[in-house]
Amino acid sequence: MGNDRNAALNVEALIAGSHLRFDGVWQRPQQILSRLAERVPVLFVEEPFPAGEDRNAIFERGAISVLRPFRREPGEARLDAPTIEHARSWLGTRRAALWLYTPMMLELAGAFPGAPLIFDCMDDLASFDFAPAGMRERERELLERAGLIFAGGRSLYERCRRAGERVKLYPSGVEFERFAAARSVEPHPLFAALEGPIFGYSGVIDERLDLAIVQELAARECQLVFVGPIVKIDAAILPRAPNVHFTGQVPYETLPRFLAGFDVALLPFARNAATANISPTKTPEYLAAGLPVVSTPIADVVADWGDIVHVAETPQDFAAACFAALTPDPARREQGFERARCMAWDGIAAAMWDDLQQLAAANP
């Protein structure tokens, strides 16, 4: 089936450029590209790793080939000539489409002229702390050049919609069956020793979290569990108390057992430039797990889930909402559960593939 499609569509492989590490937290790029790899070979190109020598490594992660450059001086350049040559060698004579998650991989478009160019915009990366110089200008160029722009949330769609019909809204989805299992599996052993209501967060811990909210909750009679890696911030600034627990990064397949131990799931995001356009993937994961959710008034959360998620702005109101959410509300939970059921990654990836088919057919 795949070979017939690809011959007709002039696409025989995907080369993806990402700011995220493939072995990092399992997020939108891994979810989508692992499904597209069932249709065509996929090369996942990472940004350079600091190392004692210059070399490229390529290894397999399931159906995906990962190209990881190691460089003595990574610098601001995200894609150099040796990396491009390695990508060309991997591709061989196959006809490629390019799938970018970061404007800092725009050199791929010049390296493979004529290949369909897709920008899957999952975040406003230029607004994040430590964003590379020139990222905003590169983003503008990528928005002009891309044949398709997939927006990972409503706010991102509004930012990109000047590109016209090339922009399509595809909010992130959920592996529904995996996370729905949290309603019945045994919680992770971590929770056996914890007493009191457990408020939990799953995801990257970085500048987007509101530490005043975390501090307020830490002062209450509850347990706080943060499941995920600490990145881009000094761990010393995080609140430390006997009732605050940081697990570090855990294997993706174990997440349902952690969510099974939560009484309330948290979206304690600060209101800053880095969160103005986020559409948290963890929201449908929490709801598929059958959890009540408390969030700050993030625009996409309010627009998509405001009738299900408890929304509170100040640290005091957020803490009060967490304790209020402990009171069972079966109708609200079931509504969230059923809405998450309709957001499967399989359907999202299939729709994106269909869009790519149309782009390739229109520009053979």
N, C-alpha and C positions, 0 to 999 in steps of 0.2 A: 504493500500500500504506500509506504513512505517513498520508495524509489519512483513510482509513477507520478506522485504529486510533485516531487522535487524536480523531475525532468521538465514537467510542464511549467513550473513556477520559476525556474532559473535560480533556485536556492537549494544548495546541497549541504550547507553547514552554517552554523552561527558562530561568530566571534564576539564575545561579550567582554566589555571593560567595566570594572567595578572598583569603587573605593573600599569596599568591604572585603575581608578575608573569607574565602569559601569555608574555612574551618572555624569561623567565628560563630556568633549567635545566628541561628537559622532564621533568616528573614526573607523578605520579598524576593531578592535575586535568586536565592537557592530554591525557593518554592517554585518560581516560574520556570527557571532555566532547567531544573531537573525534569520538569514535565515536557518542555520543548525538546530535551535530549532524547525523549522516546521517539521523536519524529526525525531529527537530524543530529549529526554529531555537533557538540558544543565545546568550544574552547573558552574557558573562563580566565581572563587576563587580570592579574592582580597588580597593585602598585608595588614598587620595590621594597624589599626588606633590607635593613642595614646588615652588612656582613663584612667579614674580613677579606673577602675576595669577590670579584665580579663573575657571576655565572647565572645561568637560567636553569631552573628545574621544572620539569613537567611530570605530573603524576595524575593518577586517575582517582576520582571520587564518584563511585557508582558509574553512571553513563557519561559523566562530565570529565573532560581533560582540564586540569588546572595548570596554568603557566605562571610560575612564581619567579620573578627576577630578584636576585640577590646582588646588592651593589655596595661598594665601599663608601660611596658618597651619593646617596639617593637624591639629595637636593630637592628642588621644586619640580623638576621634570618627572612626569608620571609615566612617560612612555618613551624609551630611547630606541635607537636604531637596532641594537642586538635583539631587543624584545620583539620589535616588528618583524625582523628577519625570522625569528623563531616561530612567530605566528604564521608567516608565509610558508615556512617549511611544513608546519602542521597541516595547513590548508591544502597544500599541493595544488592539484588542478581543479579542485572542487570550487563551485561558485558560492560565494559567501554573502550573508547578510550580517550587518553590524548592529550590536545591541548594547547601548551604553547606559550606565548608571551614574556616570560622572562626566562633567565637561572636561576634566583633566585627561581623558582618554581620547580627545578629539583627533589626535594624530592618526588614529585608526582610519578615519574617513579619508585622509589624504593617502594613506598607505594602500587602501583598497578602493581606488576610484571606481565609481559606477555601482558599487555594492549598495543595496538598500540600507538606509541608516535609520535606526529606531532609537529614541531616547525614552527610557522608562524612568520618569521623574518621580522618585519615591520620597525625596526630601528637598528642602531649599538649602542645599549644602553650603552655599556661599554665606549663609547667616550663622553657621556653626562656628564655635570657637576654633581657632587655629586653622581656619580655611586657607588654602594656598592663595598666594597673590595672583590676581588676574582671573580668579574663578568666575566672577560675575560676568566679565567680558566674554569668557569662553562659553558661558551658559547662553548668552545672547546669540553667539554665533551658532551654537548647536541647535537652538530653537529655530534659527533661520534655515539651517541646512537639513534638518531631520525630515524624512519623508513621513514618519509617524511619531507622535509624542503621546505617550501614555501617562496620564496624571494619576498618582496614587492616592488622591483625596480631593475633596471639593475645593479647598483653599488653593491647592496646587493647580487645579484646573483653571481657577479664576486667574491665576498668575500667568498661565500659559495660553489662555484662550485667544490671545491676539494672533496666534498662529493659525486660527481658523479651523477648517474641517480636518486638518491634520491632527488635532488634539482630541483625545478620547479619554473619558473618565473611567478608570478601573481601580476603585478602592481595593485595598488589600483584603485577602480572604482568610480562610481558616481550614485546617485539616479537621473537619468536623468530628469524624468518628474518633480520632486520636484524643481530642480534648474533651469530647463528651464522656470518654472513659473515666474522667476524673470524678464523675458522679458515683462511681461504683468501686474504684480501685482503692487499695489500702494506701493511706498517706505515707509519704517518705518517713523513714525512721526518725529524722530530725524532730518531727512534731510530737513524738511520744513524750518528750521531756518538757514540753511547753504547756504552761497553764494559763488560762484566761483566753479571751477572744484573740484570734490571730488575724492580723491585717497583713496582706501580702502583696508584693510587687514582683513581676517577672519581666526582665528585659535589661537593656544596657543602663548602667548607672553613670550618668554624665551631667553636663551643665544644664540639662533640661529639667532636672528634678528641683523642686522647691524644698530646700533644706529646712526652711522655717516650718513647713508642714511636718516634715519628718521629726523635727525637734519637738513640736507640739504633741505629736502622737507618742513619742518616746516618753513623755512626761505623764502619760495616762496609764491606767491599769489595763494593759494589753501587751501583746507580743507583736513585734514587727519583723517580718521576714522578707529580705530582698534577695531574689534569685537572679543572678546575672553578673557579668563582669563589670568592674569599675574601670572606666576609660576616660582619658583626657582631663581628669580632675585628680587632685591630691586626696588620697583616701583619708588623710588626717583631718580633712574638713567635714567628714561625715559624722553625724551624731553617734556617739558610742555610749551604750548603756547595757545593763544586763538583759534587758528585754528587746534589744535590737540585734538582729542576726543577719550576716552577709554570707551567702553560700559561695560566691564566685560563680564562674560559668559552669553550668551543668550540661550533660548531654541532652540534646533536644528531645530524645525519646523518653526521658525521665520527667519532663515537665508536668504531665498529668498527675503524677504522684505528689508533686509539690503543690499544685493547685488544689488537689484533694484535701490538703491540710489547711487551706485558707478558709476563714469564715467570711471575710470581705476582701475583694480584690481592689487594688489601688491604681489610680492614674494621677499621681501627685505632681503634675507638671507645673513648673514656673511659667509665668507669663513674660516671655522675652522673645528676642528675634529668632532664636533657634526653635521655638515652639509655635510661632505664629501660623505655620502652614503644615503642622504635623497631623497625620491621621493614623493614630496608633494601631499597629497590627494586633497588639495584645487585647484590644477591646473585644472583637468577636471570639478570641480564644477564651477569655474569661467567661463570656456569656455562654459559649458552648459547654464550658465546665459547670454551668449552672450556678455561677457565683453572683451575688450582688456586687455592684461596681460603684465606686465613688471616684469622681473626677473633678479637677478644676475646670473652669469654663473654656476649654479648648474648643475652637470654633467648629472643627469637623466632628468632634465628639457630640457637641450640643446639636448640630444639624442632623447627624445620622442616628444618634442614640439618646437624645435628650429626654425621650419619654420612657426610657428604661434605666439609664444610668442616673445615679444621684449626683447632682452637681453642686459644688460649694467652692467659694473663692478664698476666703481668709483661712489661716491655719486653724483658728478656733471653730469656724463653721465646718471646715473639712473634718476635723476630729469628731464634732457632734454628728455629722452625717454618717461617719463610719459606725458609730455606736447605734444610731438609728437604723442603719441597714442590717443590723443583727436581728431585728424583728422580722420573722418570715413574711414574705410577700410572694406566695406561689404564683399568682397571676403575672406579676412583673418578671419573675425569673423564667417562667415558661415562654413569655413573649420574647425575651432575649434569646432563649435557647432556640426557638423556632426561627427567628430571624437570622441567627448565625448559621443555621442549617442551610440557608439559601445562598451562602457566601463561600462555597467550596472553591479551593484553588484550582481544581481540575477544570471547572467551567470557565474560570477567568483565563487560565492559560490557553484553553481551546479557542476562546473568543479572540485573544491576542494573536494566536496563530492564524486565524481566519483573516484578521486585518493585514497581517504580514503577507499572506497569500495574495490578497487584492493589490497591495502595494507592488509586490514583485510582478504580478501579471500586468499591471499598468505601466511598469518600467522594465521591460525585459532586457 
